[in-house]
Structures are given as C-alpha cells and as structure tokens.
Amino acid sequence: MLRRVIQNFATRLGTALLSFGVVWLTARYLGAAGRGAVSLFVTDCAALLLFIGLLGGSSLIYLVPRRNVWHLLLPAYGWALVVCLIGTGVVALVREVPAAYLGHLLALALLQAFFSINTSLLLGRRREAAYNGLLVAQVALLAGGLLVAFWGLGWRVVPVYYYVAYLAYGLPLVASLWALSKFPDRLVGERRLRATVRELGRHSRGAHFSNILAFANYRLGYYFVAHFADARAVGILSVGVALTEAIWLIPRSTALVQYVDLVHAGKEAVPAAALRVSRLAVLGTAGAIGLLALLPSAVLSAVFGPEFGAARPVILFLAPGGIAMALQILCSSYFAGLARYRINNTASVLGLLVTLAACIVLIPWFGIRGAALASTLSYLASTAFLLYHFYRATGATPWAFLPSFTDVTYLWGMARRKM
C-alpha cells in the first residue's frame, strides 16, 4: 500500500506544484483584483461540479468495479449537461455578470465535468497510471498555457485564463475517452442501463451530499469577503487558502488509495499498515504547514507581488485547521469506502453551521482574517465529530493518528532500502 501511496503522492505533488504555478501566474500578472476574479470563476465552476456529483462523483469509483462503464458514463454525462445549464442560469439570476462570463462558465464547467467523470471511471477500474497521468497533463497544460500567454505573449487580462482552460481540459478529455474505449465493456441491455442509473443515483445522493457541504465550508468565505470587501481582498485570501490547501495532497494521496482498497475489500477493519501510513500522512501535513507558517510576509510579497504580503495572517489562522483536515480526510475516506455516508454528511452539516455563524460574526469585523478563522473553527468541529465516530467503529482512539518514533524509523528504513 505504501508504494501506491507514494506514487499517488508523487502525482499529486506534481499537480500541486503546477497548481501553485497557476496561482503564482494569475497573482503575479493579474494582481490581487485579477486573481480575485479568477478565484470567483473557479469557485463558480466548482459549485456546478459539486451538483454534478449527485449522479456520479465518488460513487462512480464505488460502482464501476461491478458495473458496465458505459451504463455509468451515459447518465453521468446527461446529468452533467442538465446541471450546467440550470446552474449557469442561476448564476445569471443572482449575480450581475457579463454574458461572456456565463458562456465560459457553461462550457468550461461541462469540460471539467466530463473529464472528472472519465477519470473517476479509470480510477475505479484501478487504471491508476492513466488517472495520474491525465491529472498531471491537465494542470501542466493550464500552467504552461498561462506562462506562454502572460510572460511570452504579454496577454495579461482575465479572459486569457478562460481560453487557456479550454485547451487544458479539452485535450485530456479526448485522451481519457480513448483510454475508456480500451475497456471490453459494451453498451448492451436497456433494462440493465436503467437499473444501473437507479443504483448510481441512490449511492450518489448519500455519497456526495457531504461533498456539497464541504465545498460550502471551504469556499463560503469567498462570497462573504466579496460582499463585505472587494475582489482584491478575495484575491489575497485565495492565495493564503491555496497555499494551505496544497498541503492536503499528503493526506488525500493516502485517503484515495485507502478508499479504493476499502471499496474492493468491503471490510470494516483497519489494518495496522493503513494506520501507520495515516500517521505518516499526518506527520507530513503538520511539518509542511509548520514550514509554510514560518514564511515571512516579505517572501510572499516577493513571490506573488507586493499586495500579497497580507496573506501571511491568513495562513497563520488557517494552520490549525489545516492540520485537523488531514485527520478529517483520512476518517471520511474510511466511512465513504464502507458507504456509511450519514456520518460524513452529519460532520459536514456541523462544519457548515459553524462556518455560517463564524462568517457572519467574524468577516464584517476582521475581513480575510475572520474568513480564515471561520474555516479553522469549522474544520476543528467536524474533525472532532469524525474522530469520535471513527473510534466507535474501529476502536482506534484519536491518539492512534499521532506519529511515533517507530513510524519515522520505518519510513527512514524504507527510504534507505530504495536508495
């Protein structure tokens, strides 16, 4: 398992570095206001993708080992089209945005949705090499295209981001369809297709509800800051959030492998090896966030631009919650792998209630610092709830996630053997 986790981590590290490049390019060449506009667009796309998961999402990974690929892909694609059309209409009603913005939102949300569906199906069939390669290719195309446009050609306006994103999602989408076409599955049996659609809907509603709530916990502060401040403040907040969340690739790499293994095994017991890998993930997360918190404002200003030194307090307020999220990601993947979605959903509801209350109270008074503190309070509350239920389900106390000297020695021994 650890070898697969390391491979997954290496892929996610590559995508995180490339994503950091995207954040840096948009901040450096578009400024805080431009970075804020891009962040709000990305958040709108992500909101649409969340509702797409109500007939797909992680449930595709859960069902595809047992079902026909095309019986899952067709309804997921159809639902994605419906959601993107309705979601774009809702954005047009609740926010004053140009017609061109709505067109880009609809088209790019669809491309991202189709790409996400395809890669989920590949991962569910344990085509992890293809899955990892496509993820890296997508982010590399986005970062590389922005570099050429901003630095090479001098095109430094927000719409450039949209056009580069078409390339970055379009080409990997075609490649993912080609990879799916290699499966032996064939689209046969209308009755079987209808049965699979019903099963997909039943699993998706439970599995994905917590993801919708989690997104609100992660991004609700952006809209509050945009309302009480401006796009510039959103841009500064987004840099601090992006840097902190990039570190979550460590627990997410572990959780993804453990989730796939649980789906295939169907057992509730947590092997000692899985707990050891989880402890190492927590150790890595805490170490990386500690290093990030030590960065002075001058470094952030030098890297992203003079406006972004103000992102350091955001990172400091997010640091405790960032470490708590490592535990939350690992616990929630365990319950999702066993299709025990109610626990994850309840934790997300609890976190959302804390987020709403904290944003209303803190952001008008403390601005982006209040938004960061609201996120941390939310993460701590939902993580405590999940740790309690993880203990009830497995007997493993919260202290089971604390790394020990033995774990570090084990990791060092593996590294020496590889070397």
N, C-alpha and C positions, 0 to 999 in steps of 0.2 A: 504493500500500500504506500509506504513512504516514497518509493521510487516514482510511482504515479503522481503522488502529491507534488514531488519536486519538479516533475515535468510540467504539471499543470501550473505550478507556481512560476516556473521559468517563463511560460507563455504569458501568464498574467503580469509578470514583471515587465516583460517586453511591451505589452499593451499599456501598462501603467506609465512606463517611460514615454511612450509615444503620445498617450493622452496628456501627460504633463507637457509635452511639446505643443499640443493643441492649445492648452490653457496658456502657455507662455506666449505663443504666437498671437493669439487673439488679444491677450492683455497688453503685450508689448507694442503691437502695431495698430490696435484699435482704441487703446486707452480704457479707462475704467468704464466710461459710458458705453463704448462699443462692446466691451467684454460683458457688461450687464445685459445688453440687448441680445447677444448670442446666448447667454445663460438662460434668459427667459424663453427664447425659442426652443432651446434644447429641453427645458423643463416642460414646455407645452407638448413637444413630441413624446417625451417620456410619459406624460399623463395619458395620452392616447394609447400608447403601447401597453399601459397597465390594464386598461379595459379590454384590450385585445386578448389579454391573458385569461379572460373569463371563459374563453372557449379554446384553450391552448396552454401556453406558458409551460410551467414545470410539469403539468400533467401529461404533456406530450412525451417527456422523458420517462414518466412513470408507465405510460401505456404502450409505447412503441416496441418494447421487447416482446409484447404479447399480441400486437395487432398489426394489421396491414398499414404500411407507411402512407399510402395514398388515401386510405379511408380516414386518416387523421389530417393529412395535409389539406385536402379539399375543403372540409368545413372550417378549418382554421383560417384559410385564405379568405373564404367568403365572409366570415365574421369580421376579419380584419378590415375588409373593404367597408362594411356597414359601419363599424365603429369610427373609422377615419372620416367618413362622410358626415356622420352625426356630430362627432367631436369638433371638426372644423367649423360646422355651423354654430355650435355652442360658443366657441371662441369668438366668432364674429358677432354674436349677440351680447356677450358680457364684457368684451374689451374693444376699444377703438383701435383697430389695426388696419393697415392698408390691404387692399385686395391681393396685391402681390404676395404679401406675407401669408395670407390664407392659402394661396396656391402652393407655395413652397411647403407649408405645414402639411397639407394633404398629401402631396407627392412624396415628401421625404419620410413622413410617418409610415406610409404604405411600404416604401422600400425597406425601412428598418423592420417593420412587422414581418414581411415575407422572409427577410434574412434571418430574423430571430427564430421563426418557425422552422426553417430548414436546418439551422444549426442545432436546435433542440432535438430534432429527429435524428440527426447524425450522432449526437452525444448519447441519446438513449439506446442506440444500437452499438455503443462503445466504439465509435469511429473517432476516438479522441484526438488522433493526429490530424485528421481533416478538420475537426472542430477547432482545435487550437490554431492551425494554420490560417483558417479563414478569419478568425478573430484578429490575429496579428495583421493580416493583409488589409483588413478593413481600416484599422486605426492608422496603419502605415500610409495608406493612400490618402487619408484625411490630413495627417500631419505633413506628408510630403507635398500634397497639393497646395496647402496653405503656405508652406515655405516658399514654393515657387511663385505663388501669386503675390504674397506680401513683400517678400525680400527680393525675389528675382525680377518680377514684373512691376512692382510698385503699386499694385492694386490694393489699397488699404481702406476698404469700405466693407460694411457688414454684409451686403448681398454676396460678396465673394465667398463667404462661408457656405451659403446655400448651394452654389454651383459646384464647389469642390465636393460637398457632401453627396451630390448625385453620383459623381464618379466613385467616391469611396464606398458607397453602399451598392451601387449598380453592378460593378464588376464582380465583387464577392458573391452577390446574389446569383448571378449566372453560374459561377463556379460551384456554388452549393447545390443548385439544381442538377448540375452534371453529376455531382457525387451521389445524390439521391437516386438518379436514374440507373446507377450501377447495382442497386438492390434488386433481388429477384422478385420482390412483391409486384403483383399486378392488380389493377383496379377491376375487381370482379364482384358480382353479387350486390344488387341494390339493397337487399334486406340487411346484409351484413354491414353495409355502409351506414344505414340508418341506426342500427344497433350501436355501432362504434361512435356515432355522433352523440347519441344519448349518454353513453358511458363517458365520453370526453367532457360533455357539459356537466355531468354530475361530479366528476373529480375536479374539474377546473374551478367550479364555484367555491368549493371548500378550500382548495389549494391556493387560489390566487387572491382571495379576499384579504388575507394578511399582507400580501404584496402591495395592494392598493393603499391600505392603511399605512404601511411602512413608507411608501413614497410620500404620503402626506406628512409623516414625521420628518422625512429628510428635506423636503422642499417647500413646505408651507411657509417657512420663514422668508423665502424669496419674495412671495407675493405680499406679505405683510411689510417687508422693507420697501418694496416698490411703492406701496400705498403711502406709508408714513415718511419715506425719504425720496429716493430717485434711483434711476438706472445706474448711476455712478456707485452708489452705496451697494447695490446688488452685485456689481462687478467686483468690488473689494471683498464682499462676503463670499462670493463664489470661488475666489482664489483660495481663501483660507479653508473653505469646505472641500475643494477639490484636492488640495494637498493632504488633508487629513483622511479623506475617504480613499485616496490612492493606496494608503497603507492597509486598507481592508482586503487587499488582494491576498494577503497572507492567510487570514482565516477563511476567506472564500475559496481559495485553492484547495484547502483541506476539506471544507464542508462539501464542495462539489463532488469530490471523489468519494467521500463517505456516503453522500446521498445516493449516488449511482450504485454503490455496493449494497446499501440497505434495500434499494428497490429490487435488486436481483436476488438478494438473500432472503428478505422477508422475515428476518429475526429481530427480536427486540433487544437482545443482549448487546452490550457494548464491549468489544474485545479490548484487552489491555493495550494492545498495539495502537488501537484507534485513540484511546485516551492519551497515550504518550504523544502521538502526533498532534493532538489537540493542545496539549500543554506546550509543546514547542511552538505551535502557532500563536498561542497567547504570549509567550516569551518574545517571539519575533515582533509581534504587534506593539507590545509595550516598549521594546527597545527602539523601534523605528519612530514611534510617536514621541518618545523622550528626546531623540535627536532632532526631530522636527521642531519641538518646542524650544530648543536651545538656539535656533536660528534668530539672530538679531534683526530688527526692522531694517537696518541698513542693507542686509543681504537681500531681503525681499524687494526693497526698492531698486537695488542694483540689477536684480534678475528680471523683475516684471515691469519696472517703471516706478517713478517717484511717487505715484499715487497709492501704490500697493504696500508701502510700509505699514499702513494702518491695518493690514491683515493679520499682523502678529497677535494682537489681543484675541482675535477670532480663534486662532489656533490654540492659544492657551486655554480659553474657555471650552473648546471642543475636546481637549486632550483626555480628560477623564471619561467622557462619553465614548470617545474613540476606542479606548481600551475595553470598556464594557461591551461595545458592539462586537468585539471578537468573540466573547462568550456567547452573546446572543445569536450570532451567525451559526456557531457550531451547534448550539442546542436546537435552534429552529430547524436546521437541516435534518437532525435526528427525527424530530416529530413529523416533518414533511415526508421523509423516507418511509415512514410507517403509516402514512396517510392519516395521521392524527392532527388534522388541520385546526380543530377547535382551539387547541392550546395556543398555537401560533396566532390565530385570529384574536383571541382574548388578550394576549400580550400586546398585539398591535393596537387594539382598541384602547387599552390602558395607556400606551405611549401616546396615542393621538389626543386623548383627553388632557394629558399633561402638556403636550405641545400647544394645543389651543389656548389653554389657560395661561401658560407661560408667555406665549407670543403676545397675547392681548395685554398682559401686565407689563412685560419687560421691554418689548421693542419700542413703544412710544417714548419710554424714558431713557433707554440705553442703546437704541439703534442696533447696529450689527453685533455689538457685544451681547445685547439682550437676546438676539436671534441665536447666537452660538450657545449661550447658557440655556436657553429653552430646549435646544436639541440635546444637550448633555443630560438635563433633568429627565427628558423623555426616554433616552437610551438607558439610563440607570433604572428607571421604574420598570420598563418592560424586560430588561435583563434579569432583574431580581425575580420577577414572576416566572420566567422560563427556567431559571436555575432551581427554583423550588419544585417545579413540576418534573424537571429532569431527575432530581433527587428521588422523587416519589416513584418515577418509572423505572429507574435503574439502580437506585441505592447509592449512586455516586454523589458525594457531597460537593458543594462549590469548591472546596479545597482540592478536589481531585483534578481541577484545571490549573492549579498552581504548579509551575515547573520546579523541578528539584535538581540538585547537582547530578543525580544519576541520569536524568534526561539529557543534560548538557554533555555529560561524558559519553552517552550513547551516540548523540549526534556527532561529536568530535571523532569517535571511533569509526563511524560510517564514512565521514569525510576523509579520514586517513586511509581507509581501505580503497576508496575511489581514487585517491591520489596515487 
